Every structure is written in C-alpha cells, then in structure tokens.
Amino acid sequence: MSAALYDTLRAITTATITTILLKKGIRRCWMNGPRPLVSGGGRMAGPAFTLRFVPVREDLATPESWAKPISTRGAIEEMPAGCIAVADAMGVTSAGIFGDILTLRMMKRNVTALVTDGVVRDKEGVLASKLPVWCAGTAAPAPSMALPSSAGRSRSVAADARSSPATSSSATTTEP
C-alpha cells in the first residue's frame, strides 16, 4: 500500500473501517481486548507483522528456545522498519508476552507500534521504550505461552489510541 493510503486510513475511525469491511463481507476484522497503554495518542496505520502465540508446552518453552529463529526474539529481528507488530495471544491475560527488553528492541528496529490482545509486563520499562502499545493490560509473570507459531507481513492494520475502554475494538486488521 502507498504512504498516501496509510495517511488516509489514519484519518478514518476504527468504527468506520470495520463497517466498510462488514459491507464487503468481512465480519471478524478486529482483536478483542487491546486498549492504548497510554491514552491520548493518535491513530496509526501501516503494514502489519503478525505473530500468533500458542499454549505453552513446558518441554519446548525453555530459555534455550529464546534464541531459535521461530522465537519471539527471532520474529522481532525479522520485523521490517515501519511495521506494526500485531500479536494474537489468544486473549490470555495471566502473563505478559512482551516486556521492556522486547519493546525497546522493537523501537531500535523502528517498529511503529505493538497491538496485542495479550498483556505486557514491565510496564514502566515498556512506557520508557516509547513504543506505542495497544494491549489488554499488564501482568508481572513471564509468558505462559510458547513460541510464535507463525509470523508474516500479510496484513494492514489501523489502530486508534483515542479508543476508550468502552470501545470493543481498537485494532482492525485487513487483508491487502
């Protein structure tokens, strides 16, 4: 998509985008749960780098697995500059999937934002990283989920930092 199209998307509300997609037959185009970690920011739109987390298998989710190419850290290293990281955490809110170290690394790689239906840990550090984050809250425990089962760049995303907690969708993903 062109920069002009992303500029146009930033000017349109999430509710309007979801209604347009509904009229095109796309009924499920948002994540339940994400809210701006810090309210008052602007809307964002850009290419999405998608991740999906799967329930943990304790025999596979070990510190040694963190260095594997399919790990969250490996996925961050593949994120192109300007993308929005969109992480499906299956709505699990009992453990944070990203914290200060990973969000700081995303900032160093010029990732635009993080949108997840999961929670983050190390809130103060995440805020200090300056990465715009939409999430379902915070939790101190380390991830109770294993490695991303898939990662890619196949979608576009729009997120509205002005969404209130009463808004049911603050992130909309669409196929290109």
Secondary structure as GFF3:
##gff-version 3
##sequence-region A 1 176
A	DSSP	alpha_helix	3	10	.	.	.	ID=ss1
A	DSSP	alpha_helix	14	23	.	.	.	ID=ss2
A	DSSP	beta_strand	30	32	.	.	.	ID=ss3
A	DSSP	beta_strand	35	36	.	.	.	ID=ss4
A	DSSP	beta_strand	43	55	.	.	.	ID=ss5
A	DSSP	three_ten_helix	63	67	.	.	.	ID=ss6
A	DSSP	alpha_helix	72	78	.	.	.	ID=ss7
A	DSSP	beta_strand	84	88	.	.	.	ID=ss8
A	DSSP	beta_strand	96	98	.	.	.	ID=ss9
A	DSSP	alpha_helix	100	108	.	.	.	ID=ss10
A	DSSP	beta_strand	113	116	.	.	.	ID=ss11
A	DSSP	beta_strand	119	120	.	.	.	ID=ss12
A	DSSP	alpha_helix	123	129	.	.	.	ID=ss13
A	DSSP	beta_strand	133	135	.	.	.	ID=ss14
A	DSSP	beta_strand	145	160	.	.	.	ID=ss15
A	DSSP	beta_strand	169	174	.	.	.	ID=ss16
###
